[in-house]
């Protein structure tokens, strides 16, 4: 698989060879869907809580006679039908966590990288491109690189200058290759990667590569 190499002015500077097992496989969209669903579920706090009848601090005495009043039977003030009463079938704190096998997480990331590469959405910066810790400089660079909607700028490890330069750009997000996820790739139209980031992805997710550093929920 060949990925286009571009310079700081957005001009073509050749191509680099990338591992087909990471950037050139047939995308498995079913696994991508399951991985994205798991990651979004794992991001939920699950702390919504309502009061049931045993939690409502009300008197337990009936508010009226059972018969003879000509009205409906009222019951206790903690009834869900009364103002200030309990909530019927309301939510309670729970865990939404879903566990995804490591092989499925890796396949989902490879599928999304391959999908973006097939669409022409993966660009690799040449060695002369330097990231600056200035918003104006990064905005100019992104325009030169052809960022039209939203882009994910991927580096090998945390690049402080890249983070500072892109944090005020609403359509650009900086991300180390070690923390990439299928959901992040799915929600960005373009991937701008350094060559070192490409090699890091190959080392982590190629067949026979290193073990992924992702957590169970970061599919």
VEXKOLTOR-323207 format. One line per field, with one value per atom (N, C-alpha, C): x, y, z; residue in one letter; atom name; residue number from 1. Coordinates in pm, whole numbers. Example, Ala and Ser with C-alpha at 12.3 -4.5 7.8 and 13.67 -1.06 7.14 Angstrom:
2
x: [1319_1230_1320_1285_1367_1290] $
y: [-569_-450_-330_-225_-106_3] $
z: [780_780_780_708_714_787] $
residuo: [A_A_A_S_S_S] $
atomo: [N_CA_C_N_CA_C] $
num: [1_1_1_2_2_2] $
END
This chain:
219
x: [85_0_88_61_139_54_113_46_114_34_93_172_285_374_361_338_321_415_450_539_457_524_455_369_385_302_185_171_63_93_217_254_296_275_313_465_511_655_691_608_637_537_578_494_581_518_587_514_587_528_476_350_288_246_236_201_56_37_-98_-187_-130_-212_-269_-221_-273_-351_-301_-362_-425_-426_-477_-567_-636_-723_-865_-948_-1090_-1159_-1216_-1274_-1387_-1384_-1490_-1580_-1685_-1769_-1850_-1881_-1955_-1872_-1744_-1656_-1635_-1626_-1613_-1734_-1852_-1974_-1974_-1933_-1931_-1827_-1712_-1607_-1649_-1712_-1756_-1867_-1958_-2065_-2008_-1908_-1847_-1774_-1703_-1629_-1724_-1832_-1926_-2000_-2027_-2092_-1998_-1870_-1773_-1749_-1783_-1766_-1882_-1987_-2102_-2071_-2113_-2087_-2181_-2304_-2400_-2437_-2443_-2473_-2612_-2698_-2835_-2909_-2982_-3048_-3180_-3281_-3412_-3453_-3552_-3599_-3713_-3703_-3818_-3901_-4004_-4097_-4030_-3931_-3865_-3771_-3734_-3641_-3711_-3838_-3909_-3944_-3907_-3934_-4074_-4171_-4310_-4374_-4486_-4561_-4621_-4628_-4682_-4833_-4892_-5036_-5113_-5222_-5306_-5364_-5376_-5424_-5575_-5646_-5791_-5849_-5980_-6048_-6043_-6045_-6043_-6175_-6286_-6418_-6501_-6602_-6700_-6672_-6559_-6529_-6575_-6611_-6652_-6536_-6414_-6295_-6210_-6106_-6017_-5940_-5894_-5814_-5676_-5638_-5517_-5390_-5396_-5276_-5186_-5058_-4963_-4906_-4851_-4791_-4668_-4609_-4490_-4525_-4653_-4695_-4642_-4601_-4553_-4658_-4785_-4890_-4910_-4842_-4859_-4741_-4771_-4664_-4570_-4441_-4342_-4321_-4388_-4373_-4256_-4252_-4142_-4153_-4052_-4049_-4065_-4162_-4186_-4087_-4017_-3924_-3817_-3769_-3669_-3528_-3433_-3295_-3226_-3131_-3048_-2902_-2806_-2665_-2632_-2565_-2527_-2405_-2342_-2227_-2271_-2234_-2264_-2146_-2044_-1919_-1937_-1876_-1875_-1730_-1703_-1567_-1556_-1451_-1428_-1294_-1290_-1164_-1057_-932_-822_-815_-840_-833_-938_-1054_-1159_-1123_-1064_-1021_-917_-822_-716_-772_-864_-925_-1007_-1076_-1156_-1067_-954_-862_-802_-758_-704_-809_-934_-1040_-1061_-1061_-1083_-963_-842_-724_-725_-763_-771_-881_-994_-1104_-1062_-997_-953_-846_-756_-651_-711_-810_-875_-949_-999_-1070_-975_-846_-751_-747_-795_-800_-682_-579_-458_-343_-288_-175_-59_60_181_269_308_392_537_607_749_831_959_1045_1065_1043_1066_949_838_722_743_740_757_631_585_466_508_436_466_357_394_301_225_179_104_-19_-134_-258_-255_-205_-203_-115_0_89_27_-40_-104_-224_-297_-410_-361_-251_-195_-147_-84_-36_-152_-260_-376_-441_-447_-501_-413_-282_-190_-200_-229_-239_-376_-466_-595_-700_-694_-797_-925_-1029_-1154_-1258_-1277_-1380_-1315_-1280_-1213_-1102_-999_-880_-824_-758_-689_-540_-462_-318_-252_-187_-134_18_74_219_263_393_449_478_389_403_341_341_281_375_325_401_341_411_358_330_419_398_273_251_132_5_8_-110_-143_-42_-65_-113_-61_-96_-235_-290_-420_-534_-507_-613_-721_-692_-793_-851_-816_-874_-992_-1113_-1231_-1242_-1178_-1192_-1067_-971_-845_-818_-778_-745_-612_-525_-395_-407_-340_-353_-226_-170_-59_-108_-22_-61_-96_-35_-59_-202_-273_-408_-515_-481_-581_-690_-810_-921_-1004_-1082_-1166_-1271_-1318_-1418_-1359_-1236_-1172_-1151_-1106_-1084_-1217_-1322_-1453_-1509_-1483_-1541_-1454_-1346_-1263_-1247_-1261_-1258_-1116_-1019_-881_-786_-684_-576_-447_-385_-255_-154_-68_23_167_251_394_438_552_600_630_677_703_573_463_334_286_312_276_351_479_559_516_472_424_295_206_83_113_209_246_303_383_443_339_234_134_27_-15_-135_-112_9_34_31_4_5_144_149_277_347_277_337_329_362_361_218_204_73_22_-107_-166_-169_-151_-151_-288_-391_-524_-584_-676_-755_-873_-943_-1053_-1161_-1187_-1296_-1256_-1126_-1081_-1072_-1183_-1182_-1172] $
y: [-119_0_124_218_341_458_538_656_781_884_1005_1084_1135_1216_1361_1454_1594_1680_1797_1890_1997_2095_2198_2291_2293_2376_2297_2173_2091_2026_2033_1973_1828_1749_1609_1596_1512_1493_1346_1270_1128_1041_919_822_741_685_593_460_357_223_196_152_120_-26_-81_-222_-245_-340_-372_-427_-491_-549_-443_-317_-208_-109_-75_29_-25_-156_-206_-327_-347_-464_-428_-530_-508_-470_-349_-306_-397_-432_-510_-412_-367_-261_-311_-440_-494_-484_-514_-503_-357_-270_-127_-77_-118_-77_-125_-248_-302_-231_-198_-130_12_83_220_219_123_113_87_-1_-32_90_164_279_388_412_514_470_340_291_303_276_283_427_523_663_713_636_678_665_763_759_664_655_564_602_732_776_839_824_875_795_868_801_868_788_839_768_823_767_669_553_463_488_409_436_423_336_319_434_516_626_758_768_894_912_1027_1055_1116_1030_1071_984_1033_953_831_724_600_587_682_675_710_639_670_810_879_1017_1028_919_924_786_781_652_571_440_351_363_374_380_493_529_624_768_800_940_986_891_928_963_936_968_842_854_740_711_588_550_616_692_774_699_616_548_642_606_685_799_904_1016_977_862_821_752_741_676_752_685_754_842_823_906_1038_1059_1180_1275_1405_1504_1490_1484_1464_1319_1230_1088_1027_897_824_828_776_763_617_588_449_407_298_239_339_423_522_462_537_487_486_395_384_367_402_388_246_240_111_131_23_27_-12_70_43_-21_-58_-102_-228_-227_-343_-382_-510_-558_-604_-558_-595_-669_-786_-859_-778_-800_-724_-741_-861_-882_-800_-785_-706_-558_-509_-370_-341_-430_-410_-417_-510_-521_-397_-341_-221_-103_-87_23_2_-121_-148_-123_-159_-138_10_93_235_302_260_314_276_153_110_182_206_278_420_489_626_627_531_525_501_414_386_509_593_714_830_810_919_1016_973_1060_1049_975_962_1032_1136_1209_1199_1182_1169_1291_1358_1477_1438_1515_1490_1539_1509_1540_1690_1771_1915_1987_1917_1981_1982_2101_2117_2179_2122_2175_2284_2396_2508_2522_2578_2596_2727_2759_2881_2845_2896_2864_2913_3033_3088_3004_2959_2878_2743_2681_2552_2567_2680_2704_2718_2790_2805_2672_2591_2461_2370_2372_2287_2329_2460_2505_2458_2464_2420_2269_2196_2051_2006_2101_2068_2019_2065_2026_2101_2028_2091_2092_1980_1975_1957_1834_1810_1709_1722_1640_1598_1484_1430_1428_1505_1512_1415_1313_1203_1210_1208_1210_1086_1062_950_999_970_1022_1160_1214_1344_1454_1537_1651_1777_1837_1953_2070_2093_2204_2180_2058_2025_2043_2001_2015_2162_2245_2388_2458_2416_2482_2449_2333_2290_2299_2331_2324_2429_2539_2641_2631_2527_2504_2409_2454_2371_2244_2243_2128_2042_2066_1991_1939_1813_1754_1680_1704_1636_1510_1404_1276_1193_1136_1043_913_849_724_616_622_520_523_635_646_656_621_622_520_551_458_462_357_352_463_500_607_741_771_896_901_792_790_805_743_749_891_968_1101_1210_1174_1272_1227_1323_1291_1268_1335_1325_1289_1214_1182_1237_1328_1382_1320_1237_1159_1190_1189_1191_1050_1042_909_823_886_811_755_831_782_663_666_551_427_443_327_279_370_330_249_292_216_77_68_-63_-152_-93_-172_-222_-143_-180_-273_-252_-321_-412_-418_-512_-655_-750_-890_-926_-977_-1011_-894_-777_-659_-663_-550_-540_-543_-569_-567_-425_-406_-274_-223_-92_-30_21_-10_40_-31_40_-21_-91_-171_-248_-162_-45_35_127_142_237_168_117_45_140] $
z: [0_0_0_-92_-100_-50_37_90_36_-2_-59_45_1_85_39_132_96_179_120_192_262_320_397_315_182_95_33_75_22_-110_-156_-284_-266_-369_-365_-358_-266_-248_-262_-329_-349_-276_-251_-180_-85_15_104_103_129_133_274_281_409_410_529_545_502_410_361_471_573_678_772_759_842_756_639_556_428_409_282_292_405_418_376_359_332_464_473_601_648_774_837_912_845_902_1020_1024_1139_1266_1257_1373_1411_1311_1340_1417_1375_1445_1589_1611_1746_1832_1773_1848_1885_1792_1820_1925_1915_2014_2153_2162_2291_2348_2264_2314_2364_2292_2336_2463_2475_2596_2716_2695_2805_2850_2766_2805_2891_2903_2983_3132_3210_3354_3425_3379_3442_3583_3613_3750_3762_3662_3673_3780_3866_3977_4008_4040_4081_4210_4277_4404_4379_4442_4440_4567_4588_4698_4834_4844_4974_5005_4904_4926_4953_4924_4942_5090_5145_5286_5300_5310_5325_5432_5485_5582_5512_5583_5524_5543_5609_5632_5504_5483_5369_5383_5270_5273_5280_5260_5267_5286_5306_5324_5194_5209_5093_5016_5086_5022_5081_5007_5059_5026_4969_4940_4803_4719_4584_4493_4535_4454_4439_4360_4341_4469_4483_4599_4589_4687_4680_4719_4818_4863_4942_4954_5032_4948_5013_4938_4856_4886_4810_4679_4648_4525_4403_4297_4177_4111_4144_4085_4158_4270_4349_4327_4335_4324_4443_4417_4522_4557_4485_4512_4437_4434_4372_4220_4154_4008_3973_3890_3851_3743_3768_3671_3626_3716_3681_3677_3623_3614_3748_3763_3882_3838_3924_3885_3838_3725_3668_3578_3543_3453_3313_3216_3076_3004_3078_3017_2934_2818_2729_2703_2715_2690_2545_2478_2339_2331_2269_2258_2184_2223_2165_2013_1964_1819_1745_1805_1741_1743_1852_1858_1751_1738_1639_1497_1473_1341_1308_1407_1383_1345_1412_1379_1242_1212_1078_970_999_901_872_976_956_888_925_856_709_679_540_465_532_469_433_526_498_390_392_290_152_143_15_-39_51_10_-21_2_-17_98_214_330_423_386_468_396_457_402_499_445_527_502_609_595_576_494_471_590_587_702_721_617_631_694_720_783_933_992_1137_1196_1305_1373_1470_1465_1553_1659_1773_1883_1869_1748_1720_1638_1681_1612_1467_1444_1308_1216_1267_1186_1153_1250_1225_1133_1145_1054_911_891_757_702_789_746_706_785_754_623_596_468_353_373_268_245_352_339_286_267_207_304_429_526_493_455_413_524_594_698_835_870_998_977_1056_1037_1171_1168_1284_1251_1326_1303_1399_1344_1424_1425_1545_1561_1637_1637_1713_1854_1947_2082_2093_2214_2240_2190_2099_2046_2108_2203_2274_2181_2085_1992_1908_1867_1788_1869_1994_2080_2102_2130_2153_2026_1912_1787_1736_1776_1722_1823_1948_2047_2028_1956_1929_1788_1716_1583_1598_1570_1600_1516_1399_1311_1302_1390_1388_1529_1538_1667_1656_1752_1756_1840_1798_1867_1847_1956_1938_1874_1799_1734_1835_1954_2056_2110_2095_2151_2042_1921_1813_1843_1799_1814_1687_1666_1547_1550_1669_1677_1635_1677_1638_1487_1429_1284_1211_1264_1200_1200_1305_1318_1255_1186_1116_971_880_737_686_746_698_812_778_872_816_890_853_950_898_982_947_1049_1023_983_918_877_999_1107_1230_1288_1273_1322_1240_1110_1025_1070_1095_1137_1276_1362_1494_1481_1393_1370_1316_1227_1174_1283_1372_1479_1578_1600_1700_1644_1519_1471_1351_1298_1189_1242_1156_1197_1247_1372_1431_1495_1503_1563_1714_1775_1920_1972_2100_2163_2171_2139_2145_2288_2301_2434_2474_2395_2426_2545_2610_2715_2651_2731_2678_2615_2671_2619_2505_2474_2373_2240_2192_2067_1948] $
residuo: [X_X_X_X_X_X_X_X_X_X_X_X_X_X_X_X_X_X_X_X_X_X_X_X_X_X_X_X_X_X_X_X_X_X_X_X_X_X_X_X_X_X_X_X_X_X_X_X_X_X_X_X_X_X_X_X_X_X_X_X_X_X_X_X_X_X_X_X_X_X_X_X_X_X_X_X_X_X_X_X_X_X_X_X_X_X_X_X_X_X_X_X_X_X_X_X_X_X_X_X_X_X_X_X_X_X_X_X_X_X_X_X_X_X_X_X_X_X_X_X_X_X_X_X_X_X_X_X_X_X_X_X_X_X_X_X_X_X_X_X_X_X_X_X_X_X_X_X_X_X_X_X_X_X_X_X_X_X_X_X_X_X_X_X_X_X_X_X_X_X_X_X_X_X_X_X_X_X_X_X_X_X_X_X_X_X_X_X_X_X_X_X_X_X_X_X_X_X_X_X_X_X_X_X_X_X_X_X_X_X_X_X_X_X_X_X_X_X_X_X_X_X_X_X_X_X_X_X_X_X_X_X_X_X_X_X_X_X_X_X_X_X_X_X_X_X_X_X_X_X_X_X_X_X_X_X_X_X_X_X_X_X_X_X_X_X_X_X_X_X_X_X_X_X_X_X_X_X_X_X_X_X_X_X_X_X_X_X_X_X_X_X_X_X_X_X_X_X_X_X_X_X_X_X_X_X_X_X_X_X_X_X_X_X_X_X_X_X_X_X_X_X_X_X_X_X_X_X_X_X_X_X_X_X_X_X_X_X_X_X_X_X_X_X_X_X_X_X_X_X_X_X_X_X_X_X_X_X_X_X_X_X_X_X_X_X_X_X_X_X_X_X_X_X_X_X_X_X_X_X_X_X_X_X_X_X_X_X_X_X_X_X_X_X_X_X_X_X_X_X_X_X_X_X_X_X_X_X_X_X_X_X_X_X_X_X_X_X_X_X_X_X_X_X_X_X_X_X_X_X_X_X_X_X_X_X_X_X_X_X_X_X_X_X_X_X_X_X_X_X_X_X_X_X_X_X_X_X_X_X_X_X_X_X_X_X_X_X_X_X_X_X_X_X_X_X_X_X_X_X_X_X_X_X_X_X_X_X_X_X_X_X_X_X_X_X_X_X_X_X_X_X_X_X_X_X_X_X_X_X_X_X_X_X_X_X_X_X_X_X_X_X_X_X_X_X_X_X_X_X_X_X_X_X_X_X_X_X_X_X_X_X_X_X_X_X_X_X_X_X_X_X_X_X_X_X_X_X_X_X_X_X_X_X_X_X_X_X_X_X_X_X_X_X_X_X_X_X_X_X_X_X_X_X_X_X_X_X_X_X_X_X_X_X_X_X_X_X_X_X_X_X_X_X_X_X_X_X_X_X_X_X_X_X_X_X_X_X_X_X_X_X_X_X_X_X_X_X_X_X_X_X_X_X_X_X_X_X_X_X_X_X_X_X_X_X_X_X_X_X_X_X_X_X_X_X_X] $
atomo: [N_CA_C_N_CA_C_N_CA_C_N_CA_C_N_CA_C_N_CA_C_N_CA_C_N_CA_C_N_CA_C_N_CA_C_N_CA_C_N_CA_C_N_CA_C_N_CA_C_N_CA_C_N_CA_C_N_CA_C_N_CA_C_N_CA_C_N_CA_C_N_CA_C_N_CA_C_N_CA_C_N_CA_C_N_CA_C_N_CA_C_N_CA_C_N_CA_C_N_CA_C_N_CA_C_N_CA_C_N_CA_C_N_CA_C_N_CA_C_N_CA_C_N_CA_C_N_CA_C_N_CA_C_N_CA_C_N_CA_C_N_CA_C_N_CA_C_N_CA_C_N_CA_C_N_CA_C_N_CA_C_N_CA_C_N_CA_C_N_CA_C_N_CA_C_N_CA_C_N_CA_C_N_CA_C_N_CA_C_N_CA_C_N_CA_C_N_CA_C_N_CA_C_N_CA_C_N_CA_C_N_CA_C_N_CA_C_N_CA_C_N_CA_C_N_CA_C_N_CA_C_N_CA_C_N_CA_C_N_CA_C_N_CA_C_N_CA_C_N_CA_C_N_CA_C_N_CA_C_N_CA_C_N_CA_C_N_CA_C_N_CA_C_N_CA_C_N_CA_C_N_CA_C_N_CA_C_N_CA_C_N_CA_C_N_CA_C_N_CA_C_N_CA_C_N_CA_C_N_CA_C_N_CA_C_N_CA_C_N_CA_C_N_CA_C_N_CA_C_N_CA_C_N_CA_C_N_CA_C_N_CA_C_N_CA_C_N_CA_C_N_CA_C_N_CA_C_N_CA_C_N_CA_C_N_CA_C_N_CA_C_N_CA_C_N_CA_C_N_CA_C_N_CA_C_N_CA_C_N_CA_C_N_CA_C_N_CA_C_N_CA_C_N_CA_C_N_CA_C_N_CA_C_N_CA_C_N_CA_C_N_CA_C_N_CA_C_N_CA_C_N_CA_C_N_CA_C_N_CA_C_N_CA_C_N_CA_C_N_CA_C_N_CA_C_N_CA_C_N_CA_C_N_CA_C_N_CA_C_N_CA_C_N_CA_C_N_CA_C_N_CA_C_N_CA_C_N_CA_C_N_CA_C_N_CA_C_N_CA_C_N_CA_C_N_CA_C_N_CA_C_N_CA_C_N_CA_C_N_CA_C_N_CA_C_N_CA_C_N_CA_C_N_CA_C_N_CA_C_N_CA_C_N_CA_C_N_CA_C_N_CA_C_N_CA_C_N_CA_C_N_CA_C_N_CA_C_N_CA_C_N_CA_C_N_CA_C_N_CA_C_N_CA_C_N_CA_C_N_CA_C_N_CA_C_N_CA_C_N_CA_C_N_CA_C_N_CA_C_N_CA_C_N_CA_C_N_CA_C_N_CA_C_N_CA_C_N_CA_C_N_CA_C_N_CA_C_N_CA_C_N_CA_C_N_CA_C_N_CA_C_N_CA_C_N_CA_C_N_CA_C_N_CA_C_N_CA_C_N_CA_C_N_CA_C_N_CA_C_N_CA_C_N_CA_C_N_CA_C_N_CA_C_N_CA_C_N_CA_C_N_CA_C_N_CA_C_N_CA_C_N_CA_C_N_CA_C_N_CA_C_N_CA_C_N_CA_C_N_CA_C_N_CA_C_N_CA_C_N_CA_C_N_CA_C_N_CA_C_N_CA_C_N_CA_C_N_CA_C_N_CA_C_N_CA_C] $
num: [1_1_1_2_2_2_3_3_3_4_4_4_5_5_5_6_6_6_7_7_7_8_8_8_9_9_9_10_10_10_11_11_11_12_12_12_13_13_13_14_14_14_15_15_15_16_16_16_17_17_17_18_18_18_19_19_19_20_20_20_21_21_21_22_22_22_23_23_23_24_24_24_25_25_25_26_26_26_27_27_27_28_28_28_29_29_29_30_30_30_31_31_31_32_32_32_33_33_33_34_34_34_35_35_35_36_36_36_37_37_37_38_38_38_39_39_39_40_40_40_41_41_41_42_42_42_43_43_43_44_44_44_45_45_45_46_46_46_47_47_47_48_48_48_49_49_49_50_50_50_51_51_51_52_52_52_53_53_53_54_54_54_55_55_55_56_56_56_57_57_57_58_58_58_59_59_59_60_60_60_61_61_61_62_62_62_63_63_63_64_64_64_65_65_65_66_66_66_67_67_67_68_68_68_69_69_69_70_70_70_71_71_71_72_72_72_73_73_73_74_74_74_75_75_75_76_76_76_77_77_77_78_78_78_79_79_79_80_80_80_81_81_81_82_82_82_83_83_83_84_84_84_85_85_85_86_86_86_87_87_87_88_88_88_89_89_89_90_90_90_91_91_91_92_92_92_93_93_93_94_94_94_95_95_95_96_96_96_97_97_97_98_98_98_99_99_99_100_100_100_101_101_101_102_102_102_103_103_103_104_104_104_105_105_105_106_106_106_107_107_107_108_108_108_109_109_109_110_110_110_111_111_111_112_112_112_113_113_113_114_114_114_115_115_115_116_116_116_117_117_117_118_118_118_119_119_119_120_120_120_121_121_121_122_122_122_123_123_123_124_124_124_125_125_125_126_126_126_127_127_127_128_128_128_129_129_129_130_130_130_131_131_131_132_132_132_133_133_133_134_134_134_135_135_135_136_136_136_137_137_137_138_138_138_139_139_139_140_140_140_141_141_141_142_142_142_143_143_143_144_144_144_145_145_145_146_146_146_147_147_147_148_148_148_149_149_149_150_150_150_151_151_151_152_152_152_153_153_153_154_154_154_155_155_155_156_156_156_157_157_157_158_158_158_159_159_159_160_160_160_161_161_161_162_162_162_163_163_163_164_164_164_165_165_165_166_166_166_167_167_167_168_168_168_169_169_169_170_170_170_171_171_171_172_172_172_173_173_173_174_174_174_175_175_175_176_176_176_177_177_177_178_178_178_179_179_179_180_180_180_181_181_181_182_182_182_183_183_183_184_184_184_185_185_185_186_186_186_187_187_187_188_188_188_189_189_189_190_190_190_191_191_191_192_192_192_193_193_193_194_194_194_195_195_195_196_196_196_197_197_197_198_198_198_199_199_199_200_200_200_201_201_201_202_202_202_203_203_203_204_204_204_205_205_205_206_206_206_207_207_207_208_208_208_209_209_209_210_210_210_211_211_211_212_212_212_213_213_213_214_214_214_215_215_215_216_216_216_217_217_217_218_218_218_219_219_219] $
END
